[in-house]
Amino acid sequence: MRKLRYPLSILLLVVLVLISSCKKNEATETKGKVKPKKTIERTKPKSVSYHFENTKEWLKTNASDSSKLRIAYAINRTDRKNFVKMDSVIIPSDFTGDLVYYLPFPTHIVALEEVSKVILFSYPAQTFAAYENGELMFAGPTNMGRKKDPTPTGLFFTNWKAEKTTSTFNDEWDLKWNFNIENKLGVGFHQYDLPGYPASHSCLRLQENDAKDLYKWADEWILKDRENVKVKGTPVIVFGSYPFDAPKPWYALVKNPKALDLSESEIKTQTQSFIQEILENQKLREAEPNPTL
C-alpha cells in the first residue's frame, strides 16, 4: 500500500489544480459577461403605405377594431376623443404590423446599449420612444408645447410623479399619470387631450395607456434632503423643432412612408453630447442600496 501513496498524492494534486483552474475560468467568464440584451418579438407589416380617408366613413367599418384604432390614433398623433372630430385622417393600407412600425423610431439603437433607460421625444415627429439598453420598450404619439409655449429641448431627468395632480397653468386642469421633468418650470409628461398638433403649455401630452406605462417604467429622483437631489431619475431627451407654419409633418407619409423615419445615426447625433452625464448618473443609481425606491 505504501507504493500507492505517491501516485495517489500526485493524482490528488492534479485534481485540485484542475478544480482551481475551472473556478478561475468561471470567475473570469462571469466578470466579463455582457448583460444579455432584451429582445422583443414583433411583427412587421407586409407593406407600409398611407392614404387619406374620410374619418366618419372609415369608422363605419373599423370602429370596433381596437388594434386598428390604436394604430390610426398614433399615426394621426391623436386620441379617441379627438380622432372622431377630424374630417379626414391618414390610414395605412396594411394594419398587419405592430404599432412601432408605423412610428419613426428604430426598434434598436446600438449607441444606447450602455444606457439602462432613456426616453426620447421628437418635437417635429410628435412621437416618443422609451429604450432599455438600446431596445425599444414603448412608443406612441405626443402633443407637445404650442408655438406660444414651446416645450424646452435638451436633456432632462424624471423627478417626482403623481397619479393625479393639478396644472400650474390652470387649477381646473387635472393631469393624470404625471411625471415631472423640469421642476422649476413645471414641465412634465402626462395624459391629456391630443388634438393632433402641439397644443400644450410646454408639457408633453400622452395617451392614457402610454402615460401609465411610462409612469410605472421610469424612475423617480432620489433626494438627499428636502432641497437637494442625490440621484436623478430616468434621462429624457427632447430634440428638434416643430414647423408651426407648415402642414403637419406626418401628412408627408402619404407621398413618402419613410418621410419621418429617424435613423440610428441621427439619434446618435441627438444624444451623444448627453451620454456621459447620463452614464455618470446611472452609476450613482446603481450604487444605491435600493435604487427603485
BAMAR-941654 format. One record per residue: x, y, z of N, C-alpha, C, O in turn; residue in three letters. Coordinates in pm, whole numbers, padded with zeros to 5 digits, always signed. Layout:
N
XYZXYZXYZXYZALA/...
//
This chain:
293
+00083-00120+00000+00000+00000+00000+00087+00126+00000+00045+00229-00052MET/+00205+00118+00058+00291+00234+00063+00334+00281-00077+00358+00399-00101ARG/+00342+00182-00168+00385+00215-00304+00283+00305-00376+00319+00377-00469LYS/+00154+00300-00333+00049+00378-00398+00039+00520-00344-00032+00604-00401LEU/+00111+00546-00233+00094+00675-00168+00130+00792-00261+00053+00887-00273ARG/+00245+00785-00326+00289+00896-00410+00203+00914-00535+00165+01027-00567TYR/+00170+00804-00608+00081+00822-00723-00052+00884-00683-00106+00967-00757PRO/-00107+00844-00569-00236+00899-00524-00221+01047-00489-00309+01129-00517LEU/-00109+01079-00429-00084+01220-00393-00075+01306-00518-00128+01417-00524SER/-00005+01251-00617+00008+01325-00744-00128+01342-00811-00160+01450-00862ILE/-00208+01236-00810-00340+01241-00870-00428+01344-00800-00500+01419-00865LEU/-00422+01347-00667-00499+01442-00589-00457+01586-00620-00540+01676-00631LEU/-00326+01606-00635-00273+01738-00668-00323+01785-00804-00360+01901-00821LEU/-00324+01692-00902-00373+01725-01037-00520+01765-01034-00561+01860-01100VAL/-00599+01690-00956-00743+01720-00944-00765+01858-00884-00848+01934-00932VAL/-00689+01889-00777-00703+02019-00713-00666+02134-00807-00732+02238-00808LEU/-00562+02113-00887-00520+02215-00984-00629+02238-01088-00659+02352-01126VAL/-00689+02127-01135-00796+02137-01235-00917+02210-01180-00975+02294-01248LEU/-00955+02179-01055-01070+02244-00992-01045+02394-00978-01131+02477-01006ILE/-00923+02427-00932-00886+02568-00916-00890+02642-01049-00935+02756-01056SER/-00841+02575-01154-00839+02636-01288-00980+02661-01338-01007+02765-01399SER/-01071+02565-01313-01210+02579-01358-01277+02696-01288-01350+02774-01351CYS/-01251+02709-01156-01313+02818-01081-01265+02953-01130-01342+03049-01138LYS/-01133+02960-01164-01079+03086-01216-01143+03122-01350-01175+03238-01376LYS/-01160+03019-01435-01223+03042-01565-01366+03090-01548-01410+03181-01618ASN/-01439+03027-01453-01577+03066-01428-01584+03209-01379-01670+03287-01421GLU/-01493+03244-01289-01490+03381-01235-01461+03482-01344-01522+03589-01349ALA/-01367+03446-01433-01332+03535-01543-01449+03553-01638-01477+03664-01682THR/-01518+03442-01669-01632+03448-01759-01745+03530-01700-01810+03607-01771GLU/-01768+03514-01568-01876+03588-01502-01845+03737-01499-01932+03821-01522THR/-01717+03768-01468-01676+03907-01460-01689+03977-01593-01730+04093-01601LYS/-01654+03906-01700-01657+03968-01831-01785+03945-01908-01798+03983-02024GLY/-01881+03883-01841-02006+03851-01908-02086+03976-01938-02108+04058-01849LYS/-02131+03991-02061-02208+04106-02102-02355+04083-02067-02409+03974-02087VAL/-02418+04187-02015-02559+04177-01979-02640+04142-02103-02630+04211-02205LYS/-02722+04036-02096-02798+03995-02214-02893+04104-02262-02959+04170-02182PRO/-02899+04121-02391-02986+04224-02448-03132+04179-02443-03164+04062-02463LYS/-03218+04276-02417-03361+04246-02420-03405+04243-02566-03375+04335-02642LYS/-03475+04142-02602-03527+04134-02737-03677+04111-02730-03725+04029-02652THR/-03749+04183-02810-03894+04172-02812-03937+04125-02950-03899+04184-03051ILE/-04014+04020-02954-04063+03969-03083-04173+04060-03134-04271+04088-03065GLU/-04155+04105-03256-04253+04196-03317-04289+04149-03456-04214+04076-03520ARG/-04404+04193-03502-04450+04158-03636-04445+04279-03727-04508+04381-03699THR/-04369+04267-03835-04362+04376-03932-04480+04368-04028-04523+04259-04063LYS/-04533+04484-04070-04639+04480-04171-04582+04432-04304-04464+04450-04331PRO/-04665+04372-04386-04619+04323-04515-04573+04438-04605-04482+04423-04686LYS/-04638+04551-04588-04601+04671-04664-04643+04794-04584-04730+04785-04497SER/-04580+04907-04612-04615+05030-04541-04643+05141-04642-04553+05186-04713VAL/-04767+05183-04648-04807+05295-04732-04929+05360-04667-05000+05296-04589SER/-04953+05486-04700-05060+05561-04633-05146+05636-04734-05102+05666-04845TYR/-05267+05667-04694-05358+05747-04775-05456+05818-04683-05474+05779-04568HIS/-05520+05921-04735-05621+05992-04658-05757+05925-04677-05791+05876-04785PHE/-05834+05924-04569-05972+05874-04576-06063+05964-04495-06020+06028-04399GLU/-06190+05969-04535-06290+06041-04458-06307+05969-04324-06329+05848-04320ASN/-06296+06043-04217-06296+05982-04084-06425+05905-04055-06420+05790-04011THR/-06537+05966-04078-06666+05902-04048-06686+05775-04131-06735+05675-04080LYS/-06647+05781-04259-06662+05664-04345-06572+05550-04299-06612+05434-04298GLU/-06450+05584-04260-06357+05480-04215-06405+05416-04086-06394+05295-04068TRP/-06459+05497-03996-06506+05445-03868-06627+05353-03882-06650+05267-03797LEU/-06704+05369-03988-06822+05284-04009-06785+05136-04015-06862+05051-03971LYS/-06668+05108-04069-06628+04968-04084-06514+04927-03991-06477+04809-03986THR/-06459+05022-03916-06343+04988-03832-06356+05031-03685-06263+05010-03607ASN/-06467+05088-03648-06484+05141-03513-06473+05036-03403-06446+05069-03288ALA/-06494+04909-03438-06490+04803-03336-06356+04729-03332-06336+04638-03251SER/-06265+04769-03418-06134+04703-03424-06032+04783-03343-05976+04881-03392ASP/-06009+04742-03218-05923+04817-03127-05778+04826-03176-05712+04928-03155SER/-05728+04721-03239-05589+04723-03286-05570+04823-03399-05469+04894-03404SER/-05667+04830-03490-05660+04928-03599-05675+05070-03545-05606+05161-03590LYS/-05765+05087-03450-05787+05220-03393-05661+05272-03324-05627+05389-03338LEU/-05593+05186-03251-05472+05227-03181-05366+05277-03278-05301+05378-03253ARG/-05350+05206-03389-05252+05246-03490-05295+05376-03557-05213+05465-03579ILE/-05423+05387-03589-05474+05508-03655-05460+05630-03564-05423+05737-03611ALA/-05490+05615-03437-05473+05726-03343-05328+05772-03341-05300+05892-03346TYR/-05235+05677-03332-05093+05710-03322-05043+05782-03448-04970+05880-03438ALA/-05082+05732-03564-05036+05792-03690-05083+05936-03701-05011+06021-03754ILE/-05204+05964-03652-05260+06099-03659-05230+06182-03534-05283+06291-03517ASN/-05143+06129-03446-05098+06199-03325-05217+06247-03242-05221+06362-03198ARG/-05313+06159-03221-05434+06198-03151-05483+06088-03058-05413+05989-03035THR/-05602+06104-03006-05663+06004-02919-05807+05981-02965-05854+06043-03060ASP/-05875+05893-02896-06011+05856-02936-06106+05976-02939-06185+05992-03032ARG/-06097+06059-02838-06187+06174-02826-06172+06270-02944-06272+06321-02995LYS/-06049+06295-02987-06024+06393-03092-06023+06334-03233-06043+06406-03330ASN/-06000+06204-03243-05997+06139-03373-06131+06158-03446-06133+06189-03565PHE/-06240+06139-03375-06374+06147-03436-06408+06289-03482-06499+06308-03562VAL/-06335+06388-03432-06362+06528-03470-06293+06565-03601-06324+06669-03659LYS/-06201+06482-03647-06126+06514-03767-06205+06482-03893-06273+06379-03900MET/-06197+06569-03992-06268+06547-04118-06207+06430-04196-06278+06344-04247ASP/-06075+06430-04204-06004+06321-04273-05883+06281-04191-05829+06361-04115SER/-05841+06158-04208-05728+06105-04131-05637+06023-04222-05677+05978-04329VAL/-05513+06006-04177-05418+05924-04251-05434+05780-04205-05433+05752-04085ILE/-05447+05691-04300-05471+05549-04271-05369+05463-04346-05344+05487-04464ILE/-05309+05365-04280-05217+05275-04351-05294+05174-04435-05405+05134-04399PRO/-05237+05133-04544-05304+05033-04629-05294+04894-04569-05372+04805-04604SER/-05198+04874-04480-05174+04744-04420-05164+04759-04268-05075+04829-04218ASP/-05254+04693-04195-05256+04701-04049-05196+04575-03983-05217+04553-03864PHE/-05122+04495-04057-05077+04366-04004-04957+04375-03910-04921+04277-03845THR/-04895+04492-03902-04776+04506-03818-04804+04561-03680-04915+04608-03652GLY/-04704+04554-03594-04714+04613-03460-04702+04764-03470-04646+04818-03565ASP/-04755+04832-03370-04761+04978-03369-04628+05046-03399-04625+05145-03472LEU/-04519+04994-03345-04389+05061-03358-04345+05078-03503-04267+05168-03533VAL/-04394+04994-03592-04353+05003-03732-04427+05114-03809-04398+05139-03926TYR/-04521+05179-03743-04591+05292-03804-04544+05424-03744-04598+05530-03776TYR/-04445+05415-03658-04387+05533-03593-04240+05545-03632-04181+05446-03677LEU/-04177+05663-03617-04045+05686-03676-03923+05632-03605-03816+05626-03665PRO/-03935+05591-03477-03817+05548-03404-03777+05404-03438-03864+05319-03455PHE/-03645+05376-03447-03599+05239-03474-03620+05150-03353-03628+05198-03240PRO/-03630+05019-03375-03656+04925-03266-03531+04898-03183-03541+04847-03071THR/-03414+04930-03235-03291+04912-03158-03190+05019-03197-03177+05055-03314HIS/-03117+05069-03095-03015+05170-03118-02886+05127-03049-02878+05124-02926ILE/-02787+05095-03127-02660+05047-03073-02595+05151-02982-02536+05116-02880VAL/-02605+05278-03018-02541+05385-02941-02599+05400-02800-02540+05467-02716ALA/-02714+05339-02775-02778+05350-02643-02772+05220-02563-02839+05209-02460LEU/-02693+05124-02608-02689+04994-02541-02635+05001-02398-02669+04917-02315GLU/-02550+05099-02369-02496+05112-02233-02592+05187-02140-02573+05187-02018GLU/-02693+05248-02197-02788+05327-02117-02902+05237-02071-02973+05180-02154VAL/-02919+05223-01942-03020+05131-01890-03161+05175-01926-03245+05093-01963SER/-03189+05307-01916-03321+05359-01952-03306+05501-02007-03225+05579-01957LYS/-03384+05532-02109-03388+05669-02162-03518+05686-02241-03565+05594-02307VAL/-03574+05807-02233-03695+05839-02308-03661+05951-02406-03602+06052-02367ILE/-03697+05933-02532-03672+06033-02636-03803+06091-02686-03899+06017-02708LEU/-03807+06222-02703-03923+06290-02759-03878+06368-02883-03789+06452-02874PHE/-03940+06339-02997-03911+06413-03120-04016+06521-03139-04134+06491-03157SER/-03972+06646-03134-04067+06758-03150-04129+06759-03290-04251+06768-03302TYR/-04048+06749-03397-04108+06754-03531-04199+06636-03563-04300+06652-03632PRO/-04166+06516-03513-04247+06398-03543-04360+06380-03444-04452+06301-03467ALA/-04355+06454-03331-04458+06444-03226-04479+06298-03183-04591+06249-03177GLN/-04368+06232-03153-04372+06096-03103-04265+06079-02995-04170+06157-02987THR/-04282+05977-02912-04184+05946-02809-04142+05801-02823-04211+05721-02887PHE/-04029+05767-02762-03982+05629-02759-03902+05609-02631-03821+05694-02595ALA/-03924+05498-02564-03851+05465-02442-03764+05343-02469-03812+05241-02519ALA/-03635+05354-02437-03539+05247-02465-03477+05192-02337-03453+05264-02240TYR/-03452+05063-02339-03384+04995-02230-03264+04922-02288-03280+04824-02361GLU/-03143+04972-02257-03020+04918-02316-03029+04909-02468-02987+04811-02529ASN/-03083+05014-02527-03091+05023-02672-03211+04959-02736-03233+04976-02856GLY/-03290+04885-02659-03406+04815-02714-03533+04895-02689-03559+04939-02576GLU/-03612+04914-02792-03735+04991-02781-03837+04919-02693-03872+04804-02719LEU/-03884+04987-02589-03980+04929-02496-04121+04984-02516-04219+04910-02513MET/-04130+05117-02536-04260+05182-02556-04245+05290-02663-04138+05350-02678PHE/-04351+05314-02736-04352+05422-02836-04497+05466-02858-04589+05385-02845ALA/-04515+05592-02891-04650+05640-02913-04651+05786-02953-04545+05847-02966GLY/-04769+05842-02973-04782+05982-03012-04774+06076-02892-04798+06035-02779PRO/-04741+06199-02919-04741+06303-02816-04786+06433-02880-04769+06452-03001THR/-04842+06523-02802-04869+06660-02846-04794+06750-02749-04827+06756-02631ASN/-04693+06818-02798-04604+06896-02713-04645+07043-02710-04758+07077-02743MET/-04552+07130-02669-04584+07270-02649-04623+07344-02775-04563+07326-02881GLY/-04726+07428-02762-04771+07510-02875-04666+07616-02907-04567+07631-02835ARG/-04688+07691-03016-04589+07789-03061-04563+07895-02955-04449+07939-02937LYS/-04667+07936-02884-04656+08039-02780-04583+07988-02656-04516+08065-02587LYS/-04598+07858-02626-04538+07798-02507-04464+07670-02545-04509+07561-02509ASP/-04354+07681-02616-04283+07561-02664-04225+07476-02551-04191+07526-02445PRO/-04217+07348-02578-04152+07256-02484-04001+07278-02492-03946+07279-02602THR/-03934+07296-02380-03788+07314-02384-03720+07186-02435-03766+07076-02407PRO/-03612+07203-02508-03540+07088-02562-03409+07067-02484-03364+07155-02411THR/-03350+06949-02501-03226+06917-02433-03242+06796-02343-03334+06716-02360GLY/-03151+06784-02246-03152+06670-02154-03221+06706-02023-03192+06809-01962LEU/-03313+06620-01982-03383+06634-01855-03381+06498-01785-03336+06398-01842PHE/-03428+06496-01663-03440+06370-01589-03576+06368-01520-03625+06472-01476PHE/-03636+06252-01510-03763+06242-01439-03740+06272-01291-03644+06225-01230THR/-03829+06352-01234-03817+06393-01095-03920+06322-01007-03899+06206-00971ASN/-04028+06388-00973-04135+06329-00893-04253+06294-00982-04265+06342-01094TRP/-04340+06209-00931-04456+06170-01008-04582+06168-00921-04574+06160-00799LYS/-04698+06175-00987-04826+06171-00916-04932+06114-01009-04941+06154-01125ALA/-05010+06022-00959-05116+05962-01042-05215+06067-01089-05272+06056-01198GLU/-05234+06169-01008-05323+06278-01046-05277+06405-00978-05257+06407-00856LYS/-05260+06511-01055-05220+06639-00999-05289+06751-01075-05357+06725-01174THR/-05274+06873-01030-05340+06987-01092-05238+07072-01167-05127+07094-01118THR/-05276+07119-01284-05186+07200-01366-05152+07331-01296-05236+07391-01229SER/-05027+07374-01312-04984+07502-01255-05033+07619-01340-05029+07734-01295THR/-05078+07592-01463-05129+07697-01551-05277+07724-01523-05323+07838-01531PHE/-05350+07618-01491-05494+07631-01468-05537+07526-01366-05522+07407-01391ASN/-05589+07570-01253-05624+07476-01147-05747+07391-01179-05789+07309-01098ASP/-05805+07413-01297-05919+07331-01339-05874+07213-01426-05954+07127-01463GLU/-05745+07211-01460-05692+07103-01543-05633+06993-01455-05536+07015-01382TRP/-05691+06876-01464-05639+06760-01391-05547+06679-01481-05585+06642-01592ASP/-05428+06652-01434-05328+06578-01511-05311+06440-01452-05273+06425-01336LEU/-05338+06338-01531-05326+06201-01484-05192+06141-01524-05138+06170-01630LYS/-05139+06056-01435-05013+05987-01458-04903+06086-01495-04832+06069-01594TRP/-04890+06188-01413-04796+06296-01439-04656+06264-01385-04640+06220-01271ASN/-04554+06287-01470-04415+06268-01430-04340+06396-01463-04321+06429-01580PHE/-04299+06469-01361-04229+06595-01380-04087+06573-01431-04018+06482-01387ASN/-04043+06659-01526-03905+06650-01576-03830+06783-01561-03709+06787-01578ILE/-03903+06890-01528-03840+07020-01505-03916+07086-01390-04023+07143-01411GLU/-03860+07078-01270-03935+07116-01151-03966+07265-01143-04077+07302-01106ASN/-03871+07350-01178-03893+07494-01166-03997+07545-01266-04078+07631-01233LYS/-03993+07490-01387-04087+07533-01491-04218+07455-01487-04316+07492-01552LEU/-04220+07347-01412-04342+07267-01403-04371+07187-01529-04488+07164-01561GLY/-04266+07146-01601-04285+07070-01724-04280+06920-01694-04197+06874-01615VAL/-04369+06846-01757-04370+06701-01738-04446+06633-01850-04504+06699-01935GLY/-04445+06500-01849-04529+06426-01944-04644+06362-01866-04626+06317-01753PHE/-04761+06359-01928-04881+06312-01860-04992+06288-01960-04980+06324-02078HIS/-05099+06229-01916-05216+06208-02002-05294+06339-02014-05316+06409-01915GLN/-05334+06370-02135-05424+06484-02159-05468+06478-02305-05411+06403-02385TYR/-05567+06557-02340-05622+06556-02476-05512+06574-02581-05422+06657-02566ASP/-05522+06494-02689-05431+06505-02802-05512+06550-02924-05569+06466-02994LEU/-05516+06680-02951-05594+06728-03065-05530+06697-03201-05592+06717-03305PRO/-05405+06648-03199-05339+06613-03325-05239+06716-03371-05206+06721-03490GLY/-05191+06800-03280-05090+06901-03309-05039+06955-03176-05104+06935-03073TYR/-04922+07023-03174-04870+07077-03049-04967+07180-02990-04993+07283-03053PRO/-05019+07153-02871-05122+07239-02815-05106+07266-02665-05187+07336-02606ALA/-05002+07211-02605-04988+07222-02460-04918+07352-02418-04869+07428-02502SER/-04916+07375-02287-04844+07488-02230-04705+07442-02189-04663+07462-02075HIS/-04634+07380-02282-04495+07331-02272-04481+07187-02224-04373+07129-02235SER/-04588+07127-02170-04579+06987-02128-04587+06891-02247-04613+06933-02360CYS/-04565+06763-02219-04565+06661-02323-04686+06570-02300-04683+06482-02215LEU/-04791+06593-02375-04915+06518-02358-04905+06378-02418-04840+06357-02521ARG/-04970+06283-02352-04968+06144-02397-05106+06083-02390-05193+06131-02318LEU/-05126+05976-02467-05245+05894-02448-05237+05832-02310-05128+05815-02255GLN/-05352+05798-02252-05351+05749-02115-05271+05621-02098-05197+05607-02000GLU/-05284+05526-02191-05210+05400-02176-05058+05423-02181-04983+05356-02109ASN/-05013+05517-02266-04870+05548-02275-04822+05620-02149-04714+05591-02097ASP/-04902+05714-02100-04865+05787-01979-04853+05692-01860-04763+05706-01777ALA/-04942+05597-01854-04941+05500-01745-04819+05408-01754-04758+05375-01653LYS/-04785+05366-01877-04669+05279-01897-04540+05349-01852-04460+05291-01780ASP/-04522+05475-01895-04401+05548-01859-04400+05581-01710-04293+05584-01648LEU/-04515+05606-01654-04527+05634-01511-04472+05518-01428-04404+05539-01327TYR/-04504+05397-01471-04459+05278-01398-04314+05241-01431-04243+05188-01346LYS/-04272+05271-01553-04141+05225-01602-04026+05316-01560-03920+05268-01520TRP/-04045+05447-01568-03938+05542-01537-03914+05552-01386-04001+05517-01306ALA/-03796+05600-01350-03755+05610-01209-03766+05753-01156-03735+05848-01228ASP/-03809+05766-01033-03811+05896-00969-03671+05934-00922-03582+05849-00912GLU/-03652+06062-00893-03527+06105-00835-03512+06050-00694-03610+06007-00633TRP/-03389+06052-00642-03363+06015-00504-03312+06141-00436-03209+06195-00477ILE/-03381+06187-00333-03346+06312-00267-03248+06290-00152-03258+06194-00076LEU/-03154+06383-00141-03060+06382-00028-03129+06440+00094-03116+06390+00206LYS/-03203+06547+00070-03287+06609+00173-03400+06681+00100-03421+06657-00019ASP/-03472+06766+00167-03590+06829+00106-03556+06923-00008-03643+06956-00089ARG/-03431+06967-00017-03395+07066-00119-03287+07020-00217-03260+07087-00316GLU/-03225+06908-00189-03114+06863-00274-03136+06723-00330-03183+06633-00261ASN/-03100+06708-00457-03116+06580-00526-02989+06498-00513-02879+06547-00543VAL/-03003+06377-00469-02888+06286-00454-02862+06213-00585-02749+06206-00632LYS/-02968+06158-00644-02958+06087-00772-03077+06127-00858-03191+06127-00813VAL/-03049+06161-00983-03156+06199-01075-03230+06076-01125-03183+05963-01111LYS/-03345+06100-01184-03426+05989-01233-03386+05943-01372-03268+05950-01409GLY/-03481+05896-01449-03456+05846-01585-03430+05961-01681-03506+06059-01681THR/-03327+05953-01764-03299+06061-01859-03407+06075-01966-03462+05976-02015PRO/-03437+06200-01998-03537+06232-02101-03473+06333-02196-03428+06439-02153VAL/-03469+06301-02324-03410+06390-02423-03518+06438-02520-03584+06358-02586ILE/-03534+06568-02526-03631+06630-02617-03551+06700-02726-03463+06781-02697VAL/-03580+06670-02852-03499+06728-02959-03583+06769-03080-03695+06722-03100PHE/-03523+06860-03159-03587+06904-03282-03679+07024-03262-03699+07071-03150GLY/-03733+07072-03373-03826+07185-03369-03946+07154-03459-03933+07083-03559SER/-04060+07209-03424-04183+07180-03499-04210+07292-03600-04197+07410-03567TYR/-04249+07255-03723-04279+07356-03826-04421+07411-03809-04513+07369-03880PRO/-04439+07503-03717-04573+07552-03683-04648+07617-03799-04771+07614-03804PHE/-04574+07673-03893-04639+07743-04004-04647+07658-04131-04670+07711-04240ASP/-04630+07531-04117-04636+07439-04231-04738+07328-04203-04785+07316-04090ALA/-04774+07248-04303-04866+07136-04281-04809+07039-04178-04688+07036-04156PRO/-04892+06960-04117-04847+06861-04020-04744+06769-04084-04769+06717-04193LYS/-04630+06749-04021-04523+06669-04081-04567+06529-04125-04518+06479-04226PRO/-04659+06465-04052-04699+06329-04086-04787+06323-04211-04813+06214-04262TRP/-04833+06437-04260-04905+06437-04387-04814+06391-04500-04860+06338-04601TYR/-04684+06411-04482-04586+06373-04585-04579+06221-04602-04526+06173-04702ALA/-04632+06145-04506-04629+05999-04515-04708+05947-04634-04680+05838-04685LEU/-04806+06022-04679-04889+05979-04792-04804+05968-04919-04824+05876-04999VAL/-04712+06059-04938-04625+06054-05055-04499+05972-05030-04447+05907-05121LYS/-04452+05975-04906-04330+05903-04871-04347+05839-04734-04336+05908-04633ASN/-04373+05708-04727-04396+05640-04600-04280+05646-04501-04298+05620-04382PRO/-04160+05682-04551-04043+05691-04464-04003+05836-04435-03892+05863-04388LYS/-04094+05928-04465-04063+06070-04453-04019+06111-04312-03937+06202-04298ALA/-04072+06048-04210-04041+06085-04072-03942+05991-04003-03905+06014-03888LEU/-03900+05886-04072-03814+05786-04010-03687+05848-03950-03621+05931-04013ASP/-03657+05807-03828-03535+05852-03760-03431+05741-03767-03457+05629-03721LEU/-03318+05769-03822-03212+05668-03834-03133+05659-03704-03139+05749-03621SER/-03061+05548-03687-02977+05531-03568-02870+05640-03562-02840+05692-03455GLU/-02814+05675-03677-02709+05777-03679-02763+05914-03638-02695+05992-03571SER/-02886+05943-03678-02946+06071-03640-02970+06078-03489-02945+06180-03426GLU/-03019+05968-03433-03044+05965-03289-02912+05972-03213-02904+06035-03108ILE/-02810+05907-03266-02678+05915-03203-02630+06060-03199-02574+06105-03099LYS/-02653+06132-03307-02615+06273-03313-02690+06355-03209-02633+06444-03146THR/-02818+06325-03193-02902+06399-03099-02870+06368-02952-02897+06449-02864GLN/-02813+06252-02927-02793+06207-02788-02649+06203-02740-02625+06204-02619THR/-02553+06199-02831-02414+06173-02792-02356+06275-02693-02274+06238-02609GLN/-02397+06400-02701-02343+06502-02609-02395+06484-02467-02342+06544-02374SER/-02498+06400-02449-02557+06379-02316-02518+06245-02254-02543+06222-02135PHE/-02458+06158-02332-02432+06021-02286-02346+06016-02160-02376+05940-02067ILE/-02240+06095-02155-02151+06091-02039-02226+06127-01910-02212+06058-01809GLN/-02305+06233-01914-02381+06274-01796-02483+06167-01756-02505+06141-01638GLU/-02544+06106-01857-02643+06000-01832-02577+05881-01763-02630+05828-01665ILE/-02461+05840-01814-02393+05723-01757-02339+05751-01617-02338+05662-01532LEU/-02296+05873-01592-02249+05909-01458-02362+05899-01357-02343+05847-01247GLU/-02480+05950-01394-02594+05941-01304-02641+05796-01289-02688+05755-01182ASN/-02626+05721-01396-02664+05578-01393-02580+05502-01291-02631+05416-01220GLN/-02451+05532-01285-02363+05467-01188-02403+05501-01045-02399+05415-00957LYS/-02443+05625-01023-02487+05666-00890-02612+05589-00848-02625+05546-00733LEU/-02703+05572-00943-02827+05500-00912-02799+05354-00885-02856+05296-00793ARG/-02713+05294-00963-02679+05153-00944-02609+05127-00812-02615+05016-00759GLU/-02543+05230-00758-02472+05217-00631-02565+05229-00510-02527+05198-00397ALA/-02687+05275-00535-02783+05288-00425-02826+05152-00374-02839+05059-00454GLU/-02848+05136-00241-02891+05007-00185-03018+04953-00249-03028+04834-00277PRO/-03114+05042-00272-03239+05002-00337-03282+05113-00430-03370+05193-00395ASN/-03221+05121-00551-03243+05233-00642-03384+05247-00693-03418+05352-00748PRO/-03469+05146-00677-03606+05154-00729-03696+05233-00636-03806+05274-00676THR/-03651+05257-00511-03734+05330-00415-03714+05480-00429-03776+05557-00356LEU/
//
